[in-house]
Amino acid sequence: MNKQALVGVDLGGTNVRAGKISGQKITAHSARPITAQGSQDQVLQEVCQTIAAVFDHRVAAIGIGVPSLVDVEKGIVYTVGNIPSWREVPLKEHLQNTFNVPVYVNNDANCFALGEFRFGAGRGFRNLVGMILGTGLGVGIIMDDELRCGRNCGAGEIGKIPFREHNVEYYSSGQFFRHQFGMDGKVLYERAREGNSQALEMFNAFGENLGDAVMIALYAYDPEIIVLGGSVSQAWPFFEKAMRRKLASFAYPHVLAGTVIQPARTPDISLLGAAALCPSVDM
């Protein structure tokens, strides 16, 4: 039987999404909330139900991105963000036993970067950094046309670098708005769209901080393009100028001038990137 489809899965701290991909197009989509405080088995069941909603006999393999460290070879995920019960989960084994197809597991930021490289803004570039600005700061790296994962699938975890009184992601993700202003980033985004001066100032401060995170990525990985994804990236018009002002202090102006920095624009890029983990079908 000819199998010509893949399933890409994006597991977050509050929901899980799955898409069946054929010919670089998502032909079926499923999403649902997860019980983040539930047991390991309960969350596994919710993931499987989401996949089952798009799975059929044409699916050759499943790729899944998870916000955690991953043993890529064994498909074991460790200490998944916002899901306390997922401390050490043999995700690959469980999904392969359930769906009887090969399964490939990786970090969610790596899937985002791979998706942008293969299908989004990164096409035509050899060196890319993908930065997910959401509940935390996730970073994926494409270097010389290859996804770089590191020994524990933790390459690119610049959000955990100590910075000021906390770490980089404290200041350069949605955490910044909660910790510094006691407000949700989505609420501030709507207020900024309405022209609220206080919200605009908050995004200005965020842009300054993000400039520091982007400079770290520039110094560490020397990419040709940096793509910003995640929920906070939707506020790009409100923090871009402040970010670029901060970047003016970068030590190598000619390098900065030749680096593309932009928000993600391809829908469901993380699902496409997760599917691209699978070598079974030519996408």
PELINKA-V715469 format. One record per pair of residues at least 12 apart in sequence whose ideal C-beta (glycine too) atoms are under 7 Angstrom apart, sorted by the first residue. I is the first residue (numbers start at 0). J is the second residue. Records with the same first field share a line. If there is no record, write none. Layout:
I->J + J
//
This chain:
0->56
2->57 + 58 + 59
3->21 + 57 + 280
4->19 + 20 + 21 + 57 + 58 + 59
5->20 + 58 + 59 + 60 + 62 + 274 + 277 + 280
6->18 + 19 + 50 + 53 + 54 + 58 + 61 + 274
7->20 + 62 + 270 + 271 + 273 + 274
8->50 + 61 + 62 + 63 + 273
9->64 + 107 + 110 + 269 + 270 + 273
10->46 + 63 + 64 + 65
11->66
12->35 + 66 + 80 + 81 + 82 + 134
13->32 + 33 + 35 + 81
14->30 + 31 + 32 + 33
15->31 + 33 + 45 + 46 + 49
16->30 + 270
17->29 + 49 + 50 + 52 + 53
18->53 + 267 + 270
19->53 + 58
20->271 + 274 + 282
23->118 + 282
25->267 + 270
27->53
28->53
29->49 + 52 + 53
30->49
31->45 + 49
33->45
35->81 + 82
36->83
37->84
38->84
39->84 + 85 + 88
42->82 + 84 + 85
43->93
47->97
50->98
54->98
58->100
59->100 + 279 + 280
60->100 + 101 + 102 + 103 + 277 + 279
61->94 + 98 + 100 + 102
62->103 + 273 + 274 + 275 + 276 + 277
63->90 + 102 + 104 + 273
64->105 + 106 + 107 + 109 + 110 + 269 + 272 + 273
65->79 + 90 + 104 + 106 + 107
66->79 + 80 + 107 + 137
67->79 + 80 + 106
68->151 + 152 + 153
69->104 + 105 + 106 + 152
71->104 + 105 + 148 + 152
73->91
74->89 + 90 + 91 + 92 + 102 + 104
75->87 + 88 + 89 + 90
76->88 + 90 + 104
80->135
81->134
90->104
91->104
101->279
103->276 + 277
105->148 + 152 + 276
106->152
107->137 + 269
108->129 + 131 + 137 + 138 + 139 + 155
109->139 + 146 + 148 + 152
110->269 + 272 + 273 + 276
111->129 + 131 + 139 + 228 + 268 + 269 + 272
112->127 + 128 + 129 + 139 + 140 + 141 + 146
113->139 + 146 + 272 + 275
114->268 + 269 + 271 + 272 + 275
115->127 + 129 + 226 + 263 + 268
116->141
117->275
118->265 + 268 + 271
119->226 + 263 + 265 + 268
120->224 + 226 + 261 + 263 + 264
121->141 + 224 + 226
124->223 + 224
125->143 + 144 + 223
126->141 + 142 + 143 + 221 + 222 + 223
127->141 + 222 + 223 + 224 + 226
128->140 + 216 + 220 + 222 + 225
129->226 + 228
130->216 + 225 + 227
131->228 + 229
132->172 + 227 + 229 + 231 + 232
133->172 + 173 + 229 + 230 + 231
134->172 + 173
135->158 + 168 + 172 + 174
136->158 + 167 + 168 + 171 + 172 + 212
137->158
138->155 + 156 + 157 + 158 + 216
139->155
140->154 + 155 + 220
142->220
157->212 + 215 + 216 + 219
158->172
160->215
167->212 + 215
170->208
171->208 + 209 + 212
172->231
173->230 + 231
175->205 + 208
176->201
180->201
184->230 + 231
187->201 + 202
188->233 + 234
191->234 + 237
199->237
202->234 + 237 + 238
203->238 + 241
205->238
206->238 + 239 + 240 + 241 + 242
207->241 + 245
209->238 + 242
210->242 + 245 + 246
211->245
213->225 + 242 + 246 + 260
214->246 + 249
217->249 + 254 + 258
222->258
223->258 + 259
224->258 + 259
225->258 + 260
226->261 + 263
227->262 + 263
228->263 + 268
232->262 + 263
235->262
//
